[in-house]
């Protein structure tokens, strides 16, 4: 996976979170974004590094939201 693909997928994830207007579970984000595991995790890493998303664990589920 190159930077362009990861950057594009980061945009897909950001738009999915923005459209939902709420935090999503990891499973919900995967369903909405339609990305494969590796693509989703790389995109989340990109967004997390840029302080664009928050990731927290609630009752054993990862919840992802926009900052």
mmCIF file of the N, C-alpha and C atoms, coordinates in Angstrom:
data_MODEL
# 
_entry.id   MODEL 
# 
loop_
_atom_site.group_PDB 
_atom_site.id 
_atom_site.type_symbol 
_atom_site.label_atom_id 
_atom_site.label_alt_id 
_atom_site.label_comp_id 
_atom_site.label_asym_id 
_atom_site.label_entity_id 
_atom_site.label_seq_id 
_atom_site.pdbx_PDB_ins_code 
_atom_site.Cartn_x 
_atom_site.Cartn_y 
_atom_site.Cartn_z 
_atom_site.occupancy 
_atom_site.B_iso_or_equiv 
_atom_site.pdbx_formal_charge 
_atom_site.auth_seq_id 
_atom_site.auth_comp_id 
_atom_site.auth_asym_id 
_atom_site.auth_atom_id 
_atom_site.pdbx_PDB_model_num 
ATOM 1   N N  . UNK A 1 1  ? 0.852   -1.176 0.000  1.00 0.00 ? 1  UNK A N  1 
ATOM 2   C CA . UNK A 1 1  ? 0.000   0.000  0.000  1.00 0.00 ? 1  UNK A CA 1 
ATOM 3   C C  . UNK A 1 1  ? 0.902   1.244  0.000  1.00 0.00 ? 1  UNK A C  1 
ATOM 4   N N  . UNK A 1 2  ? 0.639   2.161  -0.887 1.00 0.00 ? 2  UNK A N  1 
ATOM 5   C CA . UNK A 1 2  ? 1.459   3.368  -0.904 1.00 0.00 ? 2  UNK A CA 1 
ATOM 6   C C  . UNK A 1 2  ? 0.722   4.531  -0.227 1.00 0.00 ? 2  UNK A C  1 
ATOM 7   N N  . UNK A 1 3  ? 1.436   5.626  -0.058 1.00 0.00 ? 3  UNK A N  1 
ATOM 8   C CA . UNK A 1 3  ? 0.899   6.799  0.659  1.00 0.00 ? 3  UNK A CA 1 
ATOM 9   C C  . UNK A 1 3  ? -0.364  7.334  0.028  1.00 0.00 ? 3  UNK A C  1 
ATOM 10  N N  . UNK A 1 4  ? -0.430  7.317  -1.296 1.00 0.00 ? 4  UNK A N  1 
ATOM 11  C CA . UNK A 1 4  ? -1.627  7.837  -1.977 1.00 0.00 ? 4  UNK A CA 1 
ATOM 12  C C  . UNK A 1 4  ? -2.854  7.020  -1.624 1.00 0.00 ? 4  UNK A C  1 
ATOM 13  N N  . UNK A 1 5  ? -2.712  5.711  -1.612 1.00 0.00 ? 5  UNK A N  1 
ATOM 14  C CA . UNK A 1 5  ? -3.831  4.825  -1.284 1.00 0.00 ? 5  UNK A CA 1 
ATOM 15  C C  . UNK A 1 5  ? -4.243  5.024  0.172  1.00 0.00 ? 5  UNK A C  1 
ATOM 16  N N  . UNK A 1 6  ? -3.273  5.087  1.058  1.00 0.00 ? 6  UNK A N  1 
ATOM 17  C CA . UNK A 1 6  ? -3.574  5.282  2.477  1.00 0.00 ? 6  UNK A CA 1 
ATOM 18  C C  . UNK A 1 6  ? -4.245  6.638  2.682  1.00 0.00 ? 6  UNK A C  1 
ATOM 19  N N  . UNK A 1 7  ? -3.737  7.674  2.022  1.00 0.00 ? 7  UNK A N  1 
ATOM 20  C CA . UNK A 1 7  ? -4.335  8.999  2.128  1.00 0.00 ? 7  UNK A CA 1 
ATOM 21  C C  . UNK A 1 7  ? -5.761  9.024  1.600  1.00 0.00 ? 7  UNK A C  1 
ATOM 22  N N  . UNK A 1 8  ? -5.990  8.357  0.485  1.00 0.00 ? 8  UNK A N  1 
ATOM 23  C CA . UNK A 1 8  ? -7.348  8.276  -0.077 1.00 0.00 ? 8  UNK A CA 1 
ATOM 24  C C  . UNK A 1 8  ? -8.279  7.566  0.906  1.00 0.00 ? 8  UNK A C  1 
ATOM 25  N N  . UNK A 1 9  ? -7.819  6.431  1.451  1.00 0.00 ? 9  UNK A N  1 
ATOM 26  C CA . UNK A 1 9  ? -8.640  5.676  2.410  1.00 0.00 ? 9  UNK A CA 1 
ATOM 27  C C  . UNK A 1 9  ? -8.884  6.473  3.684  1.00 0.00 ? 9  UNK A C  1 
ATOM 28  N N  . UNK A 1 10 ? -7.906  7.294  4.080  1.00 0.00 ? 10 UNK A N  1 
ATOM 29  C CA . UNK A 1 10 ? -8.109  8.163  5.247  1.00 0.00 ? 10 UNK A CA 1 
ATOM 30  C C  . UNK A 1 10 ? -9.257  9.125  4.965  1.00 0.00 ? 10 UNK A C  1 
ATOM 31  N N  . UNK A 1 11 ? -9.354  9.613  3.749  1.00 0.00 ? 11 UNK A N  1 
ATOM 32  C CA . UNK A 1 11 ? -10.469 10.473 3.358  1.00 0.00 ? 11 UNK A CA 1 
ATOM 33  C C  . UNK A 1 11 ? -11.795 9.733  3.404  1.00 0.00 ? 11 UNK A C  1 
ATOM 34  N N  . UNK A 1 12 ? -11.793 8.485  2.990  1.00 0.00 ? 12 UNK A N  1 
ATOM 35  C CA . UNK A 1 12 ? -13.003 7.660  3.045  1.00 0.00 ? 12 UNK A CA 1 
ATOM 36  C C  . UNK A 1 12 ? -13.466 7.506  4.492  1.00 0.00 ? 12 UNK A C  1 
ATOM 37  N N  . UNK A 1 13 ? -12.521 7.221  5.382  1.00 0.00 ? 13 UNK A N  1 
ATOM 38  C CA . UNK A 1 13 ? -12.856 7.049  6.803  1.00 0.00 ? 13 UNK A CA 1 
ATOM 39  C C  . UNK A 1 13 ? -13.347 8.366  7.396  1.00 0.00 ? 13 UNK A C  1 
ATOM 40  N N  . UNK A 1 14 ? -12.656 9.468  7.104  1.00 0.00 ? 14 UNK A N  1 
ATOM 41  C CA . UNK A 1 14 ? -13.061 10.768 7.640  1.00 0.00 ? 14 UNK A CA 1 
ATOM 42  C C  . UNK A 1 14 ? -14.474 11.106 7.179  1.00 0.00 ? 14 UNK A C  1 
ATOM 43  N N  . UNK A 1 15 ? -14.762 10.905 5.895  1.00 0.00 ? 15 UNK A N  1 
ATOM 44  C CA . UNK A 1 15 ? -16.100 11.194 5.375  1.00 0.00 ? 15 UNK A CA 1 
ATOM 45  C C  . UNK A 1 15 ? -17.164 10.304 6.005  1.00 0.00 ? 15 UNK A C  1 
ATOM 46  N N  . UNK A 1 16 ? -16.841 9.046  6.235  1.00 0.00 ? 16 UNK A N  1 
ATOM 47  C CA . UNK A 1 16 ? -17.788 8.134  6.878  1.00 0.00 ? 16 UNK A CA 1 
ATOM 48  C C  . UNK A 1 16 ? -18.125 8.610  8.289  1.00 0.00 ? 16 UNK A C  1 
ATOM 49  N N  . UNK A 1 17 ? -17.101 9.048  9.015  1.00 0.00 ? 17 UNK A N  1 
ATOM 50  C CA . UNK A 1 17 ? -17.331 9.549  10.376 1.00 0.00 ? 17 UNK A CA 1 
ATOM 51  C C  . UNK A 1 17 ? -18.082 10.875 10.351 1.00 0.00 ? 17 UNK A C  1 
ATOM 52  N N  . UNK A 1 18 ? -17.742 11.727 9.428  1.00 0.00 ? 18 UNK A N  1 
ATOM 53  C CA . UNK A 1 18 ? -18.407 13.023 9.311  1.00 0.00 ? 18 UNK A CA 1 
ATOM 54  C C  . UNK A 1 18 ? -19.883 12.854 8.954  1.00 0.00 ? 18 UNK A C  1 
ATOM 55  N N  . UNK A 1 19 ? -20.178 11.933 8.060  1.00 0.00 ? 19 UNK A N  1 
ATOM 56  C CA . UNK A 1 19 ? -21.561 11.681 7.653  1.00 0.00 ? 19 UNK A CA 1 
ATOM 57  C C  . UNK A 1 19 ? -22.389 11.082 8.785  1.00 0.00 ? 19 UNK A C  1 
ATOM 58  N N  . UNK A 1 20 ? -21.749 10.293 9.645  1.00 0.00 ? 20 UNK A N  1 
ATOM 59  C CA . UNK A 1 20 ? -22.498 9.645  10.726 1.00 0.00 ? 20 UNK A CA 1 
ATOM 60  C C  . UNK A 1 20 ? -22.836 10.612 11.850 1.00 0.00 ? 20 UNK A C  1 
ATOM 61  N N  . UNK A 1 21 ? -22.053 11.681 11.987 1.00 0.00 ? 21 UNK A N  1 
ATOM 62  C CA . UNK A 1 21 ? -22.246 12.691 13.034 1.00 0.00 ? 21 UNK A CA 1 
ATOM 63  C C  . UNK A 1 21 ? -22.226 12.115 14.447 1.00 0.00 ? 21 UNK A C  1 
ATOM 64  N N  . UNK A 1 22 ? -21.649 10.919 14.598 1.00 0.00 ? 22 UNK A N  1 
ATOM 65  C CA . UNK A 1 22 ? -21.492 10.309 15.915 1.00 0.00 ? 22 UNK A CA 1 
ATOM 66  C C  . UNK A 1 22 ? -20.323 9.352  15.849 1.00 0.00 ? 22 UNK A C  1 
ATOM 67  N N  . UNK A 1 23 ? -19.899 8.877  16.989 1.00 0.00 ? 23 UNK A N  1 
ATOM 68  C CA . UNK A 1 23 ? -18.827 7.893  17.018 1.00 0.00 ? 23 UNK A CA 1 
ATOM 69  C C  . UNK A 1 23 ? -19.351 6.566  16.494 1.00 0.00 ? 23 UNK A C  1 
ATOM 70  N N  . UNK A 1 24 ? -18.463 5.825  15.865 1.00 0.00 ? 24 UNK A N  1 
ATOM 71  C CA . UNK A 1 24 ? -18.814 4.513  15.346 1.00 0.00 ? 24 UNK A CA 1 
ATOM 72  C C  . UNK A 1 24 ? -17.916 3.460  15.982 1.00 0.00 ? 24 UNK A C  1 
ATOM 73  N N  . UNK A 1 25 ? -18.443 2.263  16.116 1.00 0.00 ? 25 UNK A N  1 
ATOM 74  C CA . UNK A 1 25 ? -17.604 1.150  16.536 1.00 0.00 ? 25 UNK A CA 1 
ATOM 75  C C  . UNK A 1 25 ? -16.681 0.801  15.383 1.00 0.00 ? 25 UNK A C  1 
ATOM 76  N N  . UNK A 1 26 ? -15.633 0.075  15.684 1.00 0.00 ? 26 UNK A N  1 
ATOM 77  C CA . UNK A 1 26 ? -14.706 -0.353 14.640 1.00 0.00 ? 26 UNK A CA 1 
ATOM 78  C C  . UNK A 1 26 ? -15.455 -1.170 13.586 1.00 0.00 ? 26 UNK A C  1 
ATOM 79  N N  . UNK A 1 27 ? -16.321 -2.058 14.039 1.00 0.00 ? 27 UNK A N  1 
ATOM 80  C CA . UNK A 1 27 ? -17.108 -2.890 13.123 1.00 0.00 ? 27 UNK A CA 1 
ATOM 81  C C  . UNK A 1 27 ? -18.038 -2.027 12.267 1.00 0.00 ? 27 UNK A C  1 
ATOM 82  N N  . UNK A 1 28 ? -18.666 -1.036 12.879 1.00 0.00 ? 28 UNK A N  1 
ATOM 83  C CA . UNK A 1 28 ? -19.559 -0.139 12.147 1.00 0.00 ? 28 UNK A CA 1 
ATOM 84  C C  . UNK A 1 28 ? -18.804 0.689  11.128 1.00 0.00 ? 28 UNK A C  1 
ATOM 85  N N  . UNK A 1 29 ? -17.618 1.162  11.490 1.00 0.00 ? 29 UNK A N  1 
ATOM 86  C CA . UNK A 1 29 ? -16.804 1.958  10.576 1.00 0.00 ? 29 UNK A CA 1 
ATOM 87  C C  . UNK A 1 29 ? -16.345 1.104  9.393  1.00 0.00 ? 29 UNK A C  1 
ATOM 88  N N  . UNK A 1 30 ? -15.999 -0.142 9.672  1.00 0.00 ? 30 UNK A N  1 
ATOM 89  C CA . UNK A 1 30 ? -15.595 -1.049 8.598  1.00 0.00 ? 30 UNK A CA 1 
ATOM 90  C C  . UNK A 1 30 ? -16.753 -1.272 7.631  1.00 0.00 ? 30 UNK A C  1 
ATOM 91  N N  . UNK A 1 31 ? -17.944 -1.452 8.164  1.00 0.00 ? 31 UNK A N  1 
ATOM 92  C CA . UNK A 1 31 ? -19.134 -1.677 7.335  1.00 0.00 ? 31 UNK A CA 1 
ATOM 93  C C  . UNK A 1 31 ? -19.444 -0.448 6.472  1.00 0.00 ? 31 UNK A C  1 
ATOM 94  N N  . UNK A 1 32 ? -19.417 0.727  7.071  1.00 0.00 ? 32 UNK A N  1 
ATOM 95  C CA . UNK A 1 32 ? -19.758 1.958  6.358  1.00 0.00 ? 32 UNK A CA 1 
ATOM 96  C C  . UNK A 1 32 ? -18.692 2.312  5.314  1.00 0.00 ? 32 UNK A C  1 
ATOM 97  N N  . UNK A 1 33 ? -17.421 2.152  5.668  1.00 0.00 ? 33 UNK A N  1 
ATOM 98  C CA . UNK A 1 33 ? -16.344 2.538  4.758  1.00 0.00 ? 33 UNK A CA 1 
ATOM 99  C C  . UNK A 1 33 ? -16.099 1.504  3.660  1.00 0.00 ? 33 UNK A C  1 
ATOM 100 N N  . UNK A 1 34 ? -16.468 0.270  3.936  1.00 0.00 ? 34 UNK A N  1 
ATOM 101 C CA . UNK A 1 34 ? -16.254 -0.845 3.006  1.00 0.00 ? 34 UNK A CA 1 
ATOM 102 C C  . UNK A 1 34 ? -14.776 -1.110 2.728  1.00 0.00 ? 34 UNK A C  1 
ATOM 103 N N  . UNK A 1 35 ? -13.926 -0.746 3.693  1.00 0.00 ? 35 UNK A N  1 
ATOM 104 C CA . UNK A 1 35 ? -12.494 -1.000 3.557  1.00 0.00 ? 35 UNK A CA 1 
ATOM 105 C C  . UNK A 1 35 ? -12.147 -2.342 4.193  1.00 0.00 ? 35 UNK A C  1 
ATOM 106 N N  . UNK A 1 36 ? -11.096 -2.952 3.686  1.00 0.00 ? 36 UNK A N  1 
ATOM 107 C CA . UNK A 1 36 ? -10.580 -4.181 4.288  1.00 0.00 ? 36 UNK A CA 1 
ATOM 108 C C  . UNK A 1 36 ? -9.830  -3.811 5.562  1.00 0.00 ? 36 UNK A C  1 
ATOM 109 N N  . UNK A 1 37 ? -9.586  -4.801 6.411  1.00 0.00 ? 37 UNK A N  1 
ATOM 110 C CA . UNK A 1 37 ? -8.946  -4.551 7.707  1.00 0.00 ? 37 UNK A CA 1 
ATOM 111 C C  . UNK A 1 37 ? -7.666  -3.726 7.580  1.00 0.00 ? 37 UNK A C  1 
ATOM 112 N N  . UNK A 1 38 ? -6.722  -4.175 6.755  1.00 0.00 ? 38 UNK A N  1 
ATOM 113 C CA . UNK A 1 38 ? -5.438  -3.475 6.636  1.00 0.00 ? 38 UNK A CA 1 
ATOM 114 C C  . UNK A 1 38 ? -5.622  -2.053 6.131  1.00 0.00 ? 38 UNK A C  1 
ATOM 115 N N  . UNK A 1 39 ? -6.532  -1.864 5.173  1.00 0.00 ? 39 UNK A N  1 
ATOM 116 C CA . UNK A 1 39 ? -6.795  -0.531 4.636  1.00 0.00 ? 39 UNK A CA 1 
ATOM 117 C C  . UNK A 1 39 ? -7.372  0.379  5.715  1.00 0.00 ? 39 UNK A C  1 
ATOM 118 N N  . UNK A 1 40 ? -8.303  -0.156 6.495  1.00 0.00 ? 40 UNK A N  1 
ATOM 119 C CA . UNK A 1 40 ? -8.947  0.624  7.554  1.00 0.00 ? 40 UNK A CA 1 
ATOM 120 C C  . UNK A 1 40 ? -7.946  1.000  8.643  1.00 0.00 ? 40 UNK A C  1 
ATOM 121 N N  . UNK A 1 41 ? -7.140  0.041  9.069  1.00 0.00 ? 41 UNK A N  1 
ATOM 122 C CA . UNK A 1 41 ? -6.181  0.317  10.140 1.00 0.00 ? 41 UNK A CA 1 
ATOM 123 C C  . UNK A 1 41 ? -5.126  1.335  9.705  1.00 0.00 ? 41 UNK A C  1 
ATOM 124 N N  . UNK A 1 42 ? -4.658  1.231  8.462  1.00 0.00 ? 42 UNK A N  1 
ATOM 125 C CA . UNK A 1 42 ? -3.680  2.199  7.957  1.00 0.00 ? 42 UNK A CA 1 
ATOM 126 C C  . UNK A 1 42 ? -4.304  3.589  7.891  1.00 0.00 ? 42 UNK A C  1 
ATOM 127 N N  . UNK A 1 43 ? -5.540  3.678  7.418  1.00 0.00 ? 43 UNK A N  1 
ATOM 128 C CA . UNK A 1 43 ? -6.233  4.966  7.328  1.00 0.00 ? 43 UNK A CA 1 
ATOM 129 C C  . UNK A 1 43 ? -6.456  5.555  8.718  1.00 0.00 ? 43 UNK A C  1 
ATOM 130 N N  . UNK A 1 44 ? -6.823  4.717  9.681  1.00 0.00 ? 44 UNK A N  1 
ATOM 131 C CA . UNK A 1 44 ? -7.019  5.201  11.050 1.00 0.00 ? 44 UNK A CA 1 
ATOM 132 C C  . UNK A 1 44 ? -5.699  5.683  11.638 1.00 0.00 ? 44 UNK A C  1 
ATOM 133 N N  . UNK A 1 45 ? -4.608  4.994  11.343 1.00 0.00 ? 45 UNK A N  1 
ATOM 134 C CA . UNK A 1 45 ? -3.292  5.429  11.809 1.00 0.00 ? 45 UNK A CA 1 
ATOM 135 C C  . UNK A 1 45 ? -2.932  6.792  11.247 1.00 0.00 ? 45 UNK A C  1 
ATOM 136 N N  . UNK A 1 46 ? -3.209  6.988  9.973  1.00 0.00 ? 46 UNK A N  1 
ATOM 137 C CA . UNK A 1 46 ? -2.947  8.275  9.300  1.00 0.00 ? 46 UNK A CA 1 
ATOM 138 C C  . UNK A 1 46 ? -3.722  9.381  10.003 1.00 0.00 ? 46 UNK A C  1 
ATOM 139 N N  . UNK A 1 47 ? -5.023  9.147  10.184 1.00 0.00 ? 47 UNK A N  1 
ATOM 140 C CA . UNK A 1 47 ? -5.884  10.172 10.799 1.00 0.00 ? 47 UNK A CA 1 
ATOM 141 C C  . UNK A 1 47 ? -5.533  10.408 12.263 1.00 0.00 ? 47 UNK A C  1 
ATOM 142 N N  . UNK A 1 48 ? -5.169  9.356  12.949 1.00 0.00 ? 48 UNK A N  1 
ATOM 143 C CA . UNK A 1 48 ? -4.782  9.482  14.354 1.00 0.00 ? 48 UNK A CA 1 
ATOM 144 C C  . UNK A 1 48 ? -3.497  10.294 14.483 1.00 0.00 ? 48 UNK A C  1 
ATOM 145 N N  . UNK A 1 49 ? -2.551  10.042 13.604 1.00 0.00 ? 49 UNK A N  1 
ATOM 146 C CA . UNK A 1 49 ? -1.283  10.770 13.619 1.00 0.00 ? 49 UNK A CA 1 
ATOM 147 C C  . UNK A 1 49 ? -1.495  12.260 13.394 1.00 0.00 ? 49 UNK A C  1 
ATOM 148 N N  . UNK A 1 50 ? -2.503  12.597 12.605 1.00 0.00 ? 50 UNK A N  1 
ATOM 149 C CA . UNK A 1 50 ? -2.818  13.996 12.322 1.00 0.00 ? 50 UNK A CA 1 
ATOM 150 C C  . UNK A 1 50 ? -3.816  14.595 13.324 1.00 0.00 ? 50 UNK A C  1 
ATOM 151 N N  . UNK A 1 51 ? -4.102  13.861 14.391 1.00 0.00 ? 51 UNK A N  1 
ATOM 152 C CA . UNK A 1 51 ? -5.060  14.292 15.422 1.00 0.00 ? 51 UNK A CA 1 
ATOM 153 C C  . UNK A 1 51 ? -6.430  14.632 14.839 1.00 0.00 ? 51 UNK A C  1 
ATOM 154 N N  . UNK A 1 52 ? -6.874  13.838 13.875 1.00 0.00 ? 52 UNK A N  1 
ATOM 155 C CA . UNK A 1 52 ? -8.177  14.053 13.237 1.00 0.00 ? 52 UNK A CA 1 
ATOM 156 C C  . UNK A 1 52 ? -9.272  13.184 13.852 1.00 0.00 ? 52 UNK A C  1 
ATOM 157 N N  . UNK A 1 53 ? -8.862  12.068 14.503 1.00 0.00 ? 53 UNK A N  1 
ATOM 158 C CA . UNK A 1 53 ? -9.845  11.164 15.089 1.00 0.00 ? 53 UNK A CA 1 
ATOM 159 C C  . UNK A 1 53 ? -9.478  10.855 16.532 1.00 0.00 ? 53 UNK A C  1 
ATOM 160 N N  . UNK A 1 54 ? -10.483 10.441 17.268 1.00 0.00 ? 54 UNK A N  1 
ATOM 161 C CA . UNK A 1 54 ? -10.269 9.938  18.628 1.00 0.00 ? 54 UNK A CA 1 
ATOM 162 C C  . UNK A 1 54 ? -10.641 8.465  18.629 1.00 0.00 ? 54 UNK A C  1 
ATOM 163 N N  . UNK A 1 55 ? -9.887  7.696  19.385 1.00 0.00 ? 55 UNK A N  1 
ATOM 164 C CA . UNK A 1 55 ? -10.144 6.265  19.507 1.00 0.00 ? 55 UNK A CA 1 
ATOM 165 C C  . UNK A 1 55 ? -10.180 5.948  20.985 1.00 0.00 ? 55 UNK A C  1 
ATOM 166 N N  . UNK A 1 56 ? -11.286 5.377  21.443 1.00 0.00 ? 56 UNK A N  1 
ATOM 167 C CA . UNK A 1 56 ? -11.379 4.989  22.850 1.00 0.00 ? 56 UNK A CA 1 
ATOM 168 C C  . UNK A 1 56 ? -12.079 3.645  22.963 1.00 0.00 ? 56 UNK A C  1 
ATOM 169 N N  . UNK A 1 57 ? -11.772 2.948  24.029 1.00 0.00 ? 57 UNK A N  1 
ATOM 170 C CA . UNK A 1 57 ? -12.398 1.652  24.271 1.00 0.00 ? 57 UNK A CA 1 
ATOM 171 C C  . UNK A 1 57 ? -13.524 1.824  25.278 1.00 0.00 ? 57 UNK A C  1 
ATOM 172 N N  . UNK A 1 58 ? -14.704 1.395  24.896 1.00 0.00 ? 58 UNK A N  1 
ATOM 173 C CA . UNK A 1 58 ? -15.874 1.461  25.767 1.00 0.00 ? 58 UNK A CA 1 
ATOM 174 C C  . UNK A 1 58 ? -16.521 0.080  25.775 1.00 0.00 ? 58 UNK A C  1 
ATOM 175 N N  . UNK A 1 59 ? -16.593 -0.517 26.943 1.00 0.00 ? 59 UNK A N  1 
ATOM 176 C CA . UNK A 1 59 ? -17.184 -1.848 27.112 1.00 0.00 ? 59 UNK A CA 1 
ATOM 177 C C  . UNK A 1 59 ? -16.629 -2.871 26.123 1.00 0.00 ? 59 UNK A C  1 
ATOM 178 N N  . UNK A 1 60 ? -15.315 -2.815 25.889 1.00 0.00 ? 60 UNK A N  1 
ATOM 179 C CA . UNK A 1 60 ? -14.666 -3.780 25.018 1.00 0.00 ? 60 UNK A CA 1 
ATOM 180 C C  . UNK A 1 60 ? -14.730 -3.463 23.539 1.00 0.00 ? 60 UNK A C  1 
ATOM 181 N N  . UNK A 1 61 ? -15.450 -2.410 23.152 1.00 0.00 ? 61 UNK A N  1 
ATOM 182 C CA . UNK A 1 61 ? -15.531 -2.003 21.751 1.00 0.00 ? 61 UNK A CA 1 
ATOM 183 C C  . UNK A 1 61 ? -14.689 -0.749 21.527 1.00 0.00 ? 61 UNK A C  1 
ATOM 184 N N  . UNK A 1 62 ? -14.001 -0.675 20.396 1.00 0.00 ? 62 UNK A N  1 
ATOM 185 C CA . UNK A 1 62 ? -13.307 0.550  20.030 1.00 0.00 ? 62 UNK A CA 1 
ATOM 186 C C  . UNK A 1 62 ? -14.324 1.500  19.410 1.00 0.00 ? 62 UNK A C  1 
ATOM 187 N N  . UNK A 1 63 ? -14.344 2.735  19.902 1.00 0.00 ? 63 UNK A N  1 
ATOM 188 C CA . UNK A 1 63 ? -15.232 3.772  19.379 1.00 0.00 ? 63 UNK A CA 1 
ATOM 189 C C  . UNK A 1 63 ? -14.357 4.816  18.706 1.00 0.00 ? 63 UNK A C  1 
ATOM 190 N N  . UNK A 1 64 ? -14.678 5.115  17.453 1.00 0.00 ? 64 UNK A N  1 
ATOM 191 C CA . UNK A 1 64 ? -13.900 6.061  16.669 1.00 0.00 ? 64 UNK A CA 1 
ATOM 192 C C  . UNK A 1 64 ? -14.770 7.252  16.329 1.00 0.00 ? 64 UNK A C  1 
ATOM 193 N N  . UNK A 1 65 ? -14.242 8.443  16.547 1.00 0.00 ? 65 UNK A N  1 
ATOM 194 C CA . UNK A 1 65 ? -14.986 9.677  16.244 1.00 0.00 ? 65 UNK A CA 1 
ATOM 195 C C  . UNK A 1 65 ? -14.037 10.753 15.758 1.00 0.00 ? 65 UNK A C  1 
ATOM 196 N N  . UNK A 1 66 ? -14.599 11.800 15.224 1.00 0.00 ? 66 UNK A N  1 
ATOM 197 C CA . UNK A 1 66 ? -13.797 12.931 14.772 1.00 0.00 ? 66 UNK A CA 1 
ATOM 198 C C  . UNK A 1 66 ? -13.435 13.806 15.966 1.00 0.00 ? 66 UNK A C  1 
ATOM 199 N N  . UNK A 1 67 ? -12.292 14.451 15.882 1.00 0.00 ? 67 UNK A N  1 
ATOM 200 C CA . UNK A 1 67 ? -11.862 15.382 16.944 1.00 0.00 ? 67 UNK A CA 1 
ATOM 201 C C  . UNK A 1 67 ? -12.587 16.686 16.778 1.00 0.00 ? 67 UNK A C  1 
# 
